[in-house]
């Protein structure tokens, strides 16, 4: 049985473990071997001002997580989704879609107007978000400058 919960700082270790397992393999291949950096990142995204984090628990195990924050805009408040992941051994079975539906239900109850996120167009997440009703912003551009 799955339980939809709000995640807080007491879940940091579980969030870090799930995040690492979800993104260390293909297609992401992120290197999160630096545990200090990993914990700091989870605290950055999950403990930010107006953070709002959700999880899906099964038998005491965190199997899905969503980490983000609420940001206010002229159109209303948006949930800025920083990270979303499902345990690798459970991907492809509909858990992500069910989890996203639960998140959307909770956000509507909170009066949130929309969800904003960024992902790579060459990764499976792109198809997942399209399948779940997200629209690609054609005029939005992300920039980065390495230093």
C-alpha positions as CSV (number, residue, x, y, z in Angstrom):
1,X,0.0,0.0,0.0
2,X,1.3,3.4,-0.9
3,X,1.1,6.5,1.3
4,X,1.3,10.0,-0.1
5,X,3.1,12.3,2.3
6,X,4.7,15.7,2.7
7,X,8.4,15.5,3.0
8,X,10.4,17.6,5.4
9,X,14.0,17.8,6.7
10,X,13.5,14.6,8.7
11,X,13.4,12.8,5.3
12,X,16.6,14.2,4.0
13,X,18.6,11.0,4.1
14,X,15.8,9.0,2.4
15,X,15.4,11.7,-0.2
16,X,19.2,11.7,-0.9
17,X,19.3,7.9,-1.3
18,X,16.4,7.9,-3.7
19,X,17.7,10.8,-5.7
20,X,21.1,9.3,-6.0
21,X,19.7,5.9,-7.1
22,X,17.4,7.5,-9.7
23,X,20.1,9.7,-11.3
24,X,23.3,7.8,-11.0
25,X,22.5,5.4,-13.9
26,X,21.5,5.7,-17.5
27,X,20.4,8.0,-19.0
28,X,21.5,10.7,-16.5
29,X,24.8,9.2,-15.3
30,X,25.2,11.8,-12.5
31,X,28.1,11.3,-10.1
32,X,26.8,11.8,-6.6
33,X,29.6,9.9,-4.8
34,X,30.4,13.0,-2.7
35,X,27.9,12.4,0.1
36,X,28.4,15.9,1.5
37,X,27.5,17.5,-1.8
38,X,24.5,15.3,-2.2
39,X,23.1,16.1,1.2
40,X,23.7,19.8,0.6
41,X,21.9,19.7,-2.7
42,X,18.9,17.9,-1.2
43,X,18.8,20.5,1.6
44,X,19.1,23.3,-1.1
45,X,16.1,22.1,-3.0
46,X,13.9,20.7,-0.3
47,X,14.6,23.3,2.4
48,X,14.4,26.5,0.3
49,X,12.0,29.3,1.2
50,X,8.4,28.2,0.5
51,X,9.6,24.6,-0.2
52,X,6.9,22.1,-0.9
53,X,8.0,18.4,-1.1
54,X,6.0,15.3,-1.6
55,X,6.8,11.6,-1.3
56,X,5.3,8.3,-1.9
57,X,6.0,5.7,0.8
58,X,5.6,1.9,0.4
59,X,6.4,-0.3,3.4
60,X,8.5,2.4,5.0
61,X,10.5,3.0,1.9
62,X,10.5,6.3,0.0
63,X,9.7,5.2,-3.6
64,X,8.9,8.6,-5.2
65,X,9.7,12.2,-4.4
66,X,9.0,15.6,-5.7
67,X,11.0,18.6,-4.4
68,X,10.2,22.1,-5.2
69,X,8.9,25.4,-3.9
70,X,6.0,27.8,-4.3
71,X,6.7,31.0,-6.2
72,X,4.2,33.8,-6.6
73,X,3.7,35.3,-10.0
74,X,1.1,37.7,-11.6
75,X,-0.9,34.7,-12.8
76,X,-1.0,33.2,-9.3
77,X,1.3,30.9,-7.3
78,X,3.2,28.2,-9.2
79,X,4.9,25.0,-7.9
80,X,8.4,25.2,-9.2
81,X,9.4,21.5,-9.5
82,X,13.1,21.1,-9.0
83,X,13.4,17.4,-8.8
84,X,11.0,14.5,-9.4
85,X,12.0,10.9,-9.3
86,X,10.8,7.3,-8.9
87,X,12.9,4.4,-7.5
88,X,14.6,2.8,-10.5
89,X,13.3,-0.7,-9.8
90,X,9.7,0.7,-10.0
91,X,9.9,2.9,-13.0
92,X,7.7,2.2,-16.0
93,X,4.8,0.8,-14.0
94,X,2.6,3.9,-13.7
95,X,3.8,5.0,-10.3
96,X,5.1,8.3,-11.6
97,X,1.8,9.1,-13.3
98,X,-0.2,8.2,-10.2
99,X,2.2,10.2,-8.0
100,X,2.0,13.3,-10.3
101,X,-1.9,13.1,-10.2
102,X,-1.7,13.1,-6.4
103,X,0.6,16.1,-6.4
104,X,-1.7,18.0,-8.8
105,X,-4.7,17.2,-6.5
106,X,-2.8,18.5,-3.5
107,X,-1.6,21.6,-5.3
108,X,-5.2,22.4,-6.5
109,X,-6.4,22.2,-2.9
110,X,-3.7,24.7,-1.9
111,X,-4.8,27.1,-4.6
112,X,-1.6,26.6,-6.8
113,X,-2.2,27.8,-10.4
114,X,0.4,25.7,-12.2
115,X,3.5,23.6,-12.2
116,X,6.8,24.9,-13.8
117,X,9.7,22.6,-14.4
118,X,12.7,22.1,-16.6
119,X,14.1,18.9,-18.1
120,X,16.3,17.7,-20.9
121,X,14.5,17.1,-24.2
122,X,16.7,14.0,-24.9
123,X,15.8,12.1,-21.7
124,X,12.8,9.9,-20.9
125,X,11.5,12.5,-18.5
126,X,10.6,14.7,-21.5
127,X,8.1,12.1,-22.8
128,X,6.8,11.5,-19.2
129,X,5.9,15.1,-18.7
130,X,4.3,15.4,-22.2
131,X,2.3,12.3,-21.5
132,X,1.1,13.8,-18.3
133,X,-0.3,17.0,-19.8
134,X,2.7,19.4,-19.6
135,X,3.3,21.8,-22.5
136,X,6.7,22.8,-23.7
137,X,7.3,26.5,-23.4
138,X,8.5,27.5,-26.9
139,X,9.8,30.9,-26.0
140,X,11.3,30.1,-22.6
141,X,15.1,29.7,-22.7
142,X,17.5,28.5,-20.0
143,X,21.0,30.0,-19.8
144,X,24.1,28.8,-18.1
145,X,27.6,30.2,-17.9
146,X,30.4,28.1,-16.5
147,X,33.0,30.0,-14.4
